Amino acid sequence: MLQTTFLAIVASILWSSAFVGVKIGLKYHTPLQFAGIRFLISGLILLPVIGDLKKFRKEVSENFAYVCLIAFLQIVLQYSFFYLGVNLVPASISAMIVGSGPLFVALVAHFSMPDDRMDWVKSISILLGIAGVAVITLGRKSIPSGAEIAMLGVVYLLLNNLTSGITNVIIARKQQTISPMILTSSSLFIGGLSMCLISLPIEGLPEQSFPPEYFVALAWLSFLSAAAISIWNMLLRRPGVKVSELNIWKFLIPVAGAIMSWIILPNESADVVSISGMILIALSLLILNLPIRRKKSASSIHESNLG
């Protein structure tokens, strides 16, 4: 339990830095092509970590249809929606919509996984988390007027959340016939290559050279994708881990993003509104985890008494 929590926090912290990198990259590159190159590199980064290429080929060939499905859902479809949405919608609105992702995951899990139903504790936890995300987002940035918000971009980001929920459930229900690391590497590579090919007739080839900050952003995004998605896919496959409860840890993403900006950016500092939002998110995680810990404690006591 503690290790799962720790790894979920690590993945969330990694993802919290993605918005800045994406915004930098999109200044110089088209959305689909930039995303495709990022994920192509991410898939290749994991190959030296896996090491055993013979095992890699065997597991991918035995699960090729499944790998392609995950590549399409988790990489091509989800991140196409994400990049297109972020490109059309102001950062403050993007962060708030993507921050509501755990609600979509919980709803998909409720209707597709019999052991992962919504209850009042989980519902309160998710609603508090969404409120915390909204407070942090609205407090730190001025919200643009309705005319400045592209509704198509909002739809893209909502579809990103829905696709994420479906993918999480599919990965969690898969039998252990392919290791999470091999699944991540192969799906990232296939998904990234597919996005690059799709982008060519739509976006064409880039017509400008790229400055150093573009390559720094690309390198960091490639690394965090490889690391965070590997961790998350591994956690989804762990026995006893519920998809909806795991995804509530993603409410930490805006918290980590705010703290990073306070540390890194000279014109950013802690404020009452942001801290209030963080307190709401802390309460949401506390409400979720207290009943889980009580159940585990009661179960341990029961087992020791039987012993």
Contacts in CASP RR format, 6 or more apart in sequence:
PFRMAT RR
TARGET T0000
AUTHOR 0000-0000-0000
METHOD contacts of the structure
MODEL  1
MLQTTFLAIVASILWSSAFVGVKIGLKYHTPLQFAGIRFLISGLILLPVI
GDLKKFRKEVSENFAYVCLIAFLQIVLQYSFFYLGVNLVPASISAMIVGS
GPLFVALVAHFSMPDDRMDWVKSISILLGIAGVAVITLGRKSIPSGAEIA
MLGVVYLLLNNLTSGITNVIIARKQQTISPMILTSSSLFIGGLSMCLISL
PIEGLPEQSFPPEYFVALAWLSFLSAAAISIWNMLLRRPGVKVSELNIWK
FLIPVAGAIMSWIILPNESADVVSISGMILIALSLLILNLPIRRKKSASS
IHESNLG
1 292 0 8 1.000
1 293 0 8 1.000
1 296 0 8 1.000
4 235 0 8 1.000
4 238 0 8 1.000
4 241 0 8 1.000
4 246 0 8 1.000
5 249 0 8 1.000
5 289 0 8 1.000
7 231 0 8 1.000
7 234 0 8 1.000
7 235 0 8 1.000
8 231 0 8 1.000
8 232 0 8 1.000
8 235 0 8 1.000
8 246 0 8 1.000
8 249 0 8 1.000
9 249 0 8 1.000
9 252 0 8 1.000
10 231 0 8 1.000
11 227 0 8 1.000
11 228 0 8 1.000
11 231 0 8 1.000
11 232 0 8 1.000
11 235 0 8 1.000
11 249 0 8 1.000
12 249 0 8 1.000
12 250 0 8 1.000
12 252 0 8 1.000
12 253 0 8 1.000
12 256 0 8 1.000
13 252 0 8 1.000
13 253 0 8 1.000
13 256 0 8 1.000
14 224 0 8 1.000
14 227 0 8 1.000
14 228 0 8 1.000
15 224 0 8 1.000
15 228 0 8 1.000
15 250 0 8 1.000
15 253 0 8 1.000
16 252 0 8 1.000
16 253 0 8 1.000
16 254 0 8 1.000
16 255 0 8 1.000
16 256 0 8 1.000
16 257 0 8 1.000
16 260 0 8 1.000
17 220 0 8 1.000
17 224 0 8 1.000
17 256 0 8 1.000
17 257 0 8 1.000
17 260 0 8 1.000
18 221 0 8 1.000
18 224 0 8 1.000
19 86 0 8 1.000
19 91 0 8 1.000
19 94 0 8 1.000
19 95 0 8 1.000
19 257 0 8 1.000
20 217 0 8 1.000
21 217 0 8 1.000
21 220 0 8 1.000
21 221 0 8 1.000
22 34 0 8 1.000
22 83 0 8 1.000
22 86 0 8 1.000
22 217 0 8 1.000
22 221 0 8 1.000
23 86 0 8 1.000
23 91 0 8 1.000
24 213 0 8 1.000
24 214 0 8 1.000
24 216 0 8 1.000
24 217 0 8 1.000
25 34 0 8 1.000
25 214 0 8 1.000
25 217 0 8 1.000
25 218 0 8 1.000
26 34 0 8 1.000
26 83 0 8 1.000
26 86 0 8 1.000
26 87 0 8 1.000
27 214 0 8 1.000
28 206 0 8 1.000
28 208 0 8 1.000
28 210 0 8 1.000
28 211 0 8 1.000
28 214 0 8 1.000
29 37 0 8 1.000
29 206 0 8 1.000
29 210 0 8 1.000
29 214 0 8 1.000
30 199 0 8 1.000
30 203 0 8 1.000
30 204 0 8 1.000
30 206 0 8 1.000
31 80 0 8 1.000
31 83 0 8 1.000
31 84 0 8 1.000
31 86 0 8 1.000
31 87 0 8 1.000
31 203 0 8 1.000
32 80 0 8 1.000
32 83 0 8 1.000
32 84 0 8 1.000
32 195 0 8 1.000
32 198 0 8 1.000
32 199 0 8 1.000
32 202 0 8 1.000
32 203 0 8 1.000
33 195 0 8 1.000
33 196 0 8 1.000
33 199 0 8 1.000
33 200 0 8 1.000
33 203 0 8 1.000
33 204 0 8 1.000
33 206 0 8 1.000
34 83 0 8 1.000
34 218 0 8 1.000
35 79 0 8 1.000
35 80 0 8 1.000
35 82 0 8 1.000
35 83 0 8 1.000
35 192 0 8 1.000
35 195 0 8 1.000
36 79 0 8 1.000
36 191 0 8 1.000
36 192 0 8 1.000
36 193 0 8 1.000
36 194 0 8 1.000
36 195 0 8 1.000
36 196 0 8 1.000
36 199 0 8 1.000
37 192 0 8 1.000
37 196 0 8 1.000
37 218 0 8 1.000
38 192 0 8 1.000
38 218 0 8 1.000
38 221 0 8 1.000
38 222 0 8 1.000
38 225 0 8 1.000
39 75 0 8 1.000
39 79 0 8 1.000
39 188 0 8 1.000
39 189 0 8 1.000
39 191 0 8 1.000
39 192 0 8 1.000
39 195 0 8 1.000
39 222 0 8 1.000
39 225 0 8 1.000
40 188 0 8 1.000
40 189 0 8 1.000
40 191 0 8 1.000
40 192 0 8 1.000
40 193 0 8 1.000
40 196 0 8 1.000
41 218 0 8 1.000
41 222 0 8 1.000
42 188 0 8 1.000
42 189 0 8 1.000
42 222 0 8 1.000
42 223 0 8 1.000
42 225 0 8 1.000
42 226 0 8 1.000
42 229 0 8 1.000
43 184 0 8 1.000
43 185 0 8 1.000
43 186 0 8 1.000
43 188 0 8 1.000
43 189 0 8 1.000
43 226 0 8 1.000
44 189 0 8 1.000
45 222 0 8 1.000
45 223 0 8 1.000
45 226 0 8 1.000
46 181 0 8 1.000
46 184 0 8 1.000
46 185 0 8 1.000
46 188 0 8 1.000
46 226 0 8 1.000
46 230 0 8 1.000
47 53 0 8 1.000
47 56 0 8 1.000
47 185 0 8 1.000
49 181 0 8 1.000
50 56 0 8 1.000
50 181 0 8 1.000
50 182 0 8 1.000
50 185 0 8 1.000
55 182 0 8 1.000
56 182 0 8 1.000
56 185 0 8 1.000
56 186 0 8 1.000
59 177 0 8 1.000
59 178 0 8 1.000
59 179 0 8 1.000
59 182 0 8 1.000
60 67 0 8 1.000
60 178 0 8 1.000
60 182 0 8 1.000
60 186 0 8 1.000
62 177 0 8 1.000
62 178 0 8 1.000
63 177 0 8 1.000
63 178 0 8 1.000
63 183 0 8 1.000
66 174 0 8 1.000
66 178 0 8 1.000
67 178 0 8 1.000
67 183 0 8 1.000
67 186 0 8 1.000
67 187 0 8 1.000
67 190 0 8 1.000
68 190 0 8 1.000
69 170 0 8 1.000
70 167 0 8 1.000
70 170 0 8 1.000
70 171 0 8 1.000
70 183 0 8 1.000
70 187 0 8 1.000
71 186 0 8 1.000
71 187 0 8 1.000
71 188 0 8 1.000
71 190 0 8 1.000
71 191 0 8 1.000
71 192 0 8 1.000
71 194 0 8 1.000
72 191 0 8 1.000
72 194 0 8 1.000
73 163 0 8 1.000
73 166 0 8 1.000
73 167 0 8 1.000
73 170 0 8 1.000
74 163 0 8 1.000
74 164 0 8 1.000
74 167 0 8 1.000
74 171 0 8 1.000
74 187 0 8 1.000
74 229 0 8 1.000
75 187 0 8 1.000
75 188 0 8 1.000
75 190 0 8 1.000
75 191 0 8 1.000
75 192 0 8 1.000
75 194 0 8 1.000
75 195 0 8 1.000
76 191 0 8 1.000
76 192 0 8 1.000
76 194 0 8 1.000
76 195 0 8 1.000
76 198 0 8 1.000
77 163 0 8 1.000
78 160 0 8 1.000
78 163 0 8 1.000
78 164 0 8 1.000
78 167 0 8 1.000
79 160 0 8 1.000
79 195 0 8 1.000
80 195 0 8 1.000
81 156 0 8 1.000
81 157 0 8 1.000
81 159 0 8 1.000
81 160 0 8 1.000
81 163 0 8 1.000
82 98 0 8 1.000
82 156 0 8 1.000
82 157 0 8 1.000
82 160 0 8 1.000
84 153 0 8 1.000
84 156 0 8 1.000
85 94 0 8 1.000
85 150 0 8 1.000
85 152 0 8 1.000
85 153 0 8 1.000
85 154 0 8 1.000
85 156 0 8 1.000
85 157 0 8 1.000
85 160 0 8 1.000
86 94 0 8 1.000
86 157 0 8 1.000
88 150 0 8 1.000
88 152 0 8 1.000
88 153 0 8 1.000
88 156 0 8 1.000
89 97 0 8 1.000
89 149 0 8 1.000
89 150 0 8 1.000
89 153 0 8 1.000
89 154 0 8 1.000
89 156 0 8 1.000
89 157 0 8 1.000
90 141 0 8 1.000
90 143 0 8 1.000
90 144 0 8 1.000
90 148 0 8 1.000
90 149 0 8 1.000
91 141 0 8 1.000
92 137 0 8 1.000
92 138 0 8 1.000
92 140 0 8 1.000
92 141 0 8 1.000
92 142 0 8 1.000
92 143 0 8 1.000
92 144 0 8 1.000
93 137 0 8 1.000
93 143 0 8 1.000
93 144 0 8 1.000
93 149 0 8 1.000
93 154 0 8 1.000
94 157 0 8 1.000
95 133 0 8 1.000
95 137 0 8 1.000
95 254 0 8 1.000
96 133 0 8 1.000
96 134 0 8 1.000
96 137 0 8 1.000
96 138 0 8 1.000
97 154 0 8 1.000
97 157 0 8 1.000
97 158 0 8 1.000
97 161 0 8 1.000
98 157 0 8 1.000
98 160 0 8 1.000
98 161 0 8 1.000
99 130 0 8 1.000
99 133 0 8 1.000
99 250 0 8 1.000
99 251 0 8 1.000
99 253 0 8 1.000
99 254 0 8 1.000
100 130 0 8 1.000
100 133 0 8 1.000
100 161 0 8 1.000
101 161 0 8 1.000
101 164 0 8 1.000
101 165 0 8 1.000
101 247 0 8 1.000
101 250 0 8 1.000
102 126 0 8 1.000
102 129 0 8 1.000
102 130 0 8 1.000
102 244 0 8 1.000
102 247 0 8 1.000
102 248 0 8 1.000
102 250 0 8 1.000
102 251 0 8 1.000
103 126 0 8 1.000
103 130 0 8 1.000
103 161 0 8 1.000
104 158 0 8 1.000
104 161 0 8 1.000
104 162 0 8 1.000
104 164 0 8 1.000
104 165 0 8 1.000
105 161 0 8 1.000
105 164 0 8 1.000
105 165 0 8 1.000
105 168 0 8 1.000
105 169 0 8 1.000
105 243 0 8 1.000
105 244 0 8 1.000
105 247 0 8 1.000
106 118 0 8 1.000
106 122 0 8 1.000
106 126 0 8 1.000
106 244 0 8 1.000
106 247 0 8 1.000
106 248 0 8 1.000
107 118 0 8 1.000
108 162 0 8 1.000
108 165 0 8 1.000
108 166 0 8 1.000
108 168 0 8 1.000
108 169 0 8 1.000
108 243 0 8 1.000
109 116 0 8 1.000
109 165 0 8 1.000
109 168 0 8 1.000
109 169 0 8 1.000
109 242 0 8 1.000
109 243 0 8 1.000
109 244 0 8 1.000
110 116 0 8 1.000
110 117 0 8 1.000
110 118 0 8 1.000
110 244 0 8 1.000
112 169 0 8 1.000
113 169 0 8 1.000
113 172 0 8 1.000
113 173 0 8 1.000
113 242 0 8 1.000
113 243 0 8 1.000
115 242 0 8 1.000
116 242 0 8 1.000
116 243 0 8 1.000
116 244 0 8 1.000
116 245 0 8 1.000
118 244 0 8 1.000
121 287 0 8 1.000
121 288 0 8 1.000
121 291 0 8 1.000
122 244 0 8 1.000
122 245 0 8 1.000
122 248 0 8 1.000
122 288 0 8 1.000
124 284 0 8 1.000
124 287 0 8 1.000
125 248 0 8 1.000
125 284 0 8 1.000
125 285 0 8 1.000
125 287 0 8 1.000
125 288 0 8 1.000
126 248 0 8 1.000
126 284 0 8 1.000
127 284 0 8 1.000
128 280 0 8 1.000
128 281 0 8 1.000
128 283 0 8 1.000
128 284 0 8 1.000
128 287 0 8 1.000
129 248 0 8 1.000
129 251 0 8 1.000
129 280 0 8 1.000
129 281 0 8 1.000
129 284 0 8 1.000
130 251 0 8 1.000
131 277 0 8 1.000
131 280 0 8 1.000
132 251 0 8 1.000
132 254 0 8 1.000
132 276 0 8 1.000
132 277 0 8 1.000
132 278 0 8 1.000
132 280 0 8 1.000
132 281 0 8 1.000
132 284 0 8 1.000
133 251 0 8 1.000
133 254 0 8 1.000
133 277 0 8 1.000
133 281 0 8 1.000
135 273 0 8 1.000
135 274 0 8 1.000
135 276 0 8 1.000
135 277 0 8 1.000
135 280 0 8 1.000
136 254 0 8 1.000
136 255 0 8 1.000
136 258 0 8 1.000
136 273 0 8 1.000
136 274 0 8 1.000
136 277 0 8 1.000
136 278 0 8 1.000
136 281 0 8 1.000
137 254 0 8 1.000
138 273 0 8 1.000
139 271 0 8 1.000
139 273 0 8 1.000
139 274 0 8 1.000
140 258 0 8 1.000
140 261 0 8 1.000
140 268 0 8 1.000
140 271 0 8 1.000
140 273 0 8 1.000
140 274 0 8 1.000
165 243 0 8 1.000
165 247 0 8 1.000
168 236 0 8 1.000
168 243 0 8 1.000
168 247 0 8 1.000
169 243 0 8 1.000
171 183 0 8 1.000
171 233 0 8 1.000
171 236 0 8 1.000
171 237 0 8 1.000
172 236 0 8 1.000
172 237 0 8 1.000
172 241 0 8 1.000
172 243 0 8 1.000
174 237 0 8 1.000
176 237 0 8 1.000
180 230 0 8 1.000
180 233 0 8 1.000
180 234 0 8 1.000
180 236 0 8 1.000
180 237 0 8 1.000
181 230 0 8 1.000
181 234 0 8 1.000
183 233 0 8 1.000
184 226 0 8 1.000
184 229 0 8 1.000
184 230 0 8 1.000
184 233 0 8 1.000
185 226 0 8 1.000
185 230 0 8 1.000
188 225 0 8 1.000
188 226 0 8 1.000
188 229 0 8 1.000
235 241 0 8 1.000
235 246 0 8 1.000
236 243 0 8 1.000
236 246 0 8 1.000
245 288 0 8 1.000
245 292 0 8 1.000
248 284 0 8 1.000
248 285 0 8 1.000
248 288 0 8 1.000
249 285 0 8 1.000
251 281 0 8 1.000
251 284 0 8 1.000
251 285 0 8 1.000
252 281 0 8 1.000
252 285 0 8 1.000
254 281 0 8 1.000
255 278 0 8 1.000
255 281 0 8 1.000
258 274 0 8 1.000
258 278 0 8 1.000
261 268 0 8 1.000
262 268 0 8 1.000
262 269 0 8 1.000
262 270 0 8 1.000
END
